[in-house]
Structure formats: structure tokens, C-alpha cells
Amino acid sequence: AGNGLQKLFALAGDPDARLLGVKPAADPYPLYEKLRARGPLSQNRMGFYLTPTHELVSAMLRDQRLGTTSSAALDGVRWQRHPEDEQLVHPVEHSLLTMNPPEHTRLRKVVAPWFTPRALRDRTDRVEQTVTEFLDEIGDGEFDLVRDFAIRVPVRVICDLFGISDDHRDAFSRWGTVLAGTLDGIRTIRERRAVRDTLVEMTAFFDNLVEHRRTHPGTDDVVTGLVRARPDGAALNRRDLVALAGLLLGAGFETTVNLISNGVTALLANPDAKRLLIEEPDRAADITEEVLRFDPPVQVTGRLTHEPVEYGGTRIPANRLIVLFLGGANRDPAVFAEPTRFDADRPNNREHLAFSSGIHYCLGAGLARIEGEVALRELFRRYPHLRAAGTPLRREGRTIRGLRSMPMHTGVPR
Ligand code: HEM
């Protein structure tokens, strides 16, 4: 979703104010149920169409008559202020997420090889080493689950993919926070300035990295691959290169950090599931899958009708925005029995839509699954008595759901 779309979300008034409005609800799930009670497809005062049902979200994500949105299409608040800002590259607006075929198809093919099951199999050991290293550093006692663990794992994994060290992790996480914020729209001058400043830093960083790889190619890192790629016989242009690298960085950790923190939250609240993970660590994949269904890091996305479509007797004209609640689809009682229950034994938890569907289906899904699985399994293997040691702080924002901070104690006797 582009920031224009999100700006419109922000303007969307009652009755969806708490789902789409400026101040997001701490717990959106009851709101999805209110929406569901209104029917599979409703329209709000802004003229947006909204759906929380699994059937419609899934069908619409795969419907080629719908496309992604960009802020240009929706004329939202722009972060560009000056002509020279045209040189800045926005990793969401200028990349796969907001592209439509045929550009989307061409670019996606270029990065896909780093995410095949085979490429991922080769990365699993490294993810395990990484997790072990960070757990060793935590040792025993109090720590912050987000700062000291959940964020470090995906940042390191993505840096490995880029063939760079994670020395810049503080800058990355600062950029990630600002960019994830833009998914919810830019509302104030301060926010706009923060976005622009971030894009200045980020564009420079990736411009440099790309240039460096031109002259110092690596062996199997993704940036070298992007520099060398010649889809349809031509090299990628600078904007595509920088945007794609930025997207991989941002999408690679701003989401996965929340898979881990939402997973720990769910497991601490569900002792049976926690016991299962500790007693049968090879069930970690099922548990991770249920975390993705139960509390997905990306709660909402949007699509624009490219032509008139009809769903369930409702005709939607061209150029209308449809808001798709992934978090609502994942709790649809028509697909998931007792959807509010965390249940790792659910026969169909893989039908969740946490990674979207269709042509924009998350490229990093396999990698995220490995990270979630290894992180949760090893964390609880090491600290079966892990417990909260303070009040967790939720992230603000509607699109991304997770925690900003989680003070914990490793639970080892003092
Ligand atoms: C796209 C979720 C991890 C890279 C998406 C979309 C969702 C999503 C919902 C599609 C949005 C839409 O259809 O509008 C998640 C979640 C993750 C995660 C919940 C972690 C739990 C990752 C990782 C990477 C990644 C680790 C890369 C290293 C991407 C890319 C796209 C994408 C490149 C754009 C694909 C396209 O437009 O063709 N992700 N993601 N994601 N994700 Fe992920």
C-alpha cells in the first residue's frame, strides 16, 4: 500500500475510524468482527470498500483486475518537496509492492532466486548460529525481547543476504521504523520531514552499496546479483536497484521482528502451546504458522480496481480502493474454527493470509518462516521459564502489528 492510500485511511471517518483512523486500536480483532457483522463487503463514508472475510480477501488478492495502489494514483500527502527530491528512492513506492505487471513480473524474477526453497535450505544453519549467538549474549537475567533479540535476528539475516555486516543495525532499524510508519500515511510536517531525511540517508547508503558492488562484486549476495541482472537484455536502472534493495531490507525485518514478538506474546498467554513447543521442539513450524494466523504482523493491505468488478452481487466501479484486512481474514470463523483460540494443532492454519496471496505473495515468506521457527524454538529451549519483567509497549500504527519493547526475565533462578 502506498502512503497516499494510507493518508486516505487516515481521513476515513466513523464507523471505521478505529480501524482506519489516526489513532489505531490496540486490539483490532473485535473491530473486524463488527465489520464482519455488517456483511462480507461494506462501504464507508469515504467510498472505500472494506472486507474482513477470508473468501473475499483471498479472491481479491488473486484477482488480476485489481492492482496495487501508489500515492500518485491516490494523490495523497507527498514526501517530495523539492525538485531534487526526485532523486530520492522510496523502497515501498518505487518497488515491487506498488508495481503492476509487466514491470512487477520482470523485477520479481530478478530477486526470486535468493528465495527458492533450495537457497533457503542453505541459509537455515546460519539462522541457527545467529540465534544461538544472540541468546548467548543475553545470558541470564533481564533483557528486552525486541531490542536484544527479535529485531537482531532478522536484521542480521538480511545483512547476510546483502553480504554486509550488521554494524549499521541502529540506522537500519531507525529507517525501518520511519518507513513502516509511512504505510500508515504521512500526516504532519514532522513526519514528512522524518520520511524525507530517512530517504536521503537510505538512498545514499544503497547508492553507495550498489556502486561498491559494481567494482567489488561479491559471490552470492543479492546486491551483486541485482547489479549483474539483465532481464530482457538490459541492466536495472538505478531507481529499481536502490528501491529493491531498500524493500528487501525493510520488508525483511520490520515484519519478522513482529512475528517473533507476537509469537512470544501468544506463547506466554497460552501455556499449552508453550509446553508443546518445549516438549516437542519439532512442532515449532506449526506453532509459527499459527502465530502468523492468530496475530499477523501485516494487518491490512489495499487494492485498486483497474476495471469494474462484481463481488457477491456488489458492483465496484473502476478506480476504487478496496481495503483488505488480512488480520480479519485470519480470524474468519467460516475457515478457522474457534478463530480466537491459539491452536497449533489446527488442521488448516496454513490457509492464513499473513503473507498475502497472488502475484504479490510475500517473497520472503520462506525465510520469515525459518526465522520465526528457529527463534521461537531456541528461545524457549534455552529459557523454558521465560517471563515478562515489565509492561510491554505496543507499536503504534495500523498496518504493522507488534511490540516496540518487551521487558523480560530469562526466568533462571536468581
Ligand atoms: C510482500 C508480509 C517477511 C520481502 C509482502 C506482503 C505481505 C508480507 C502481506 C504483500 C503485501 C500485499 O500483497 O499488498 C510479510 C510478513 C513477514 C514478511 C508477515 C514476516 C513475518 C519478509 C521477508 C522478506 C520479505 C523476510 C525478505 C527478505 C517481501 C517482498 C515483498 C513482500 C520483497 C513484495 C513482493 C511483491 O510485491 O511481489 N510481505 N513479509 N518479506 N515481502 Fe514480506
Residues whose N, C-alpha, C, O or C-beta is under 5 A from the ligand:
A	BS01	HEM	A1 L96 L97 R108 L248 A251 G252 T255 T256 L259 P297 V298 T301 A354 F355 S356 I359 H360 Y361 C362 L363 G364 A365 L367 A368
